[in-house]
Amino acid sequence: MKRFSLMLVGLLALGSWGWSEDVKPAQDLASYLDQMQVKLEHTAQRANQPSSSGSSVVGLRGSKQEPVSKQLYWKGKTGNAPVTPEEVKMFRTAIEQAKAGQKDTAVATLKSFVEKYPKSGLTGDANDTLKLLDSAPAPAKS
């Protein structure tokens, strides 16, 4: 009985040790800002591409549009919010300011971005960046 209880305690200890390694470490500010720059580059490329509403192709003979009732719908998910080049430029400016160590200026730029473009597709990223900048330590002054 003692041997069984010791084995059980040992297995529980090893099991909990294995689960504790699954927790992801908090992302540091520099890597987050690098990821945001890459995302903004992709968003800027998509913003400059013609969309279905602004394409030069008028239509094709025989092509059939799918009615709205037949299109896929994901509960709780709205369509992609359009992002204009001005939004990308303003957000990119804030990211560059944050990377340069100008935390206060970046926070002010992001807050004005959220006020100016509340329905932008980048608003969620702006709020996440604001939270990360608020939690990041202030840069050391030389």
C-alpha positions, 0 to 999 in steps of 0.5 A, spaced: 500 500 500 505 504 501 509 503 495 502 504 491 501 511 494 508 513 493 508 511 486 501 515 485 505 521 489 511 521 484 506 520 478 502 526 480 508 530 481 511 528 474 505 530 471 504 537 474 511 538 472 510 537 465 504 541 465 507 547 467 512 547 461 506 548 457 505 555 459 507 560 454 512 565 456 509 573 455 511 576 449 517 581 449 515 588 446 521 588 441 518 581 438 511 583 438 513 590 434 516 586 429 510 582 428 506 588 427 510 591 422 510 584 418 502 584 419 502 592 417 506 590 410 501 585 408 495 589 410 498 595 406 499 590 400 492 588 400 489 595 401 493 597 395 490 591 391 483 592 387 477 589 391 471 586 388 468 592 389 473 596 385 476 591 380 476 593 373 473 587 371 465 588 370 463 581 369 464 575 365 458 572 361 455 566 364 458 567 371 453 566 377 453 570 383 452 566 389 446 569 393 447 572 400 443 566 403 448 561 400 454 564 403 458 562 409 456 565 415 460 564 422 457 566 428 459 572 432 464 574 426 463 579 422 466 580 415 473 583 414 473 591 416 476 595 410 483 598 412 485 604 408 492 606 406 491 612 411 490 607 417 496 603 415 500 609 415 498 612 422 499 605 425 506 604 422 508 611 425 506 609 432 510 602 431 516 605 429 515 610 434 515 605 439 521 601 436 525 607 437 523 608 444 518 613 444 513 610 448 509 616 450 509 618 443 507 612 440 501 611 446 499 618 444 499 616 436 495 609 438 490 613 442 488 618 436 488 612 431 483 608 435 479 615 436 479 617 429 478 610 426 474 606 431 471 601 426 478 599 423 480 592 422 486 594 426 483 597 432 484 590 436 491 590 434 492 598 436 488 596 443 493 590 444 499 594 442 497 599 447 496 594 453 503 591 451 506 598 451 502 600 458 505 594 461 512 595 458 517 598 463 520 605 461 526 605 457 532 607 461 535 614 459 542 615 458 
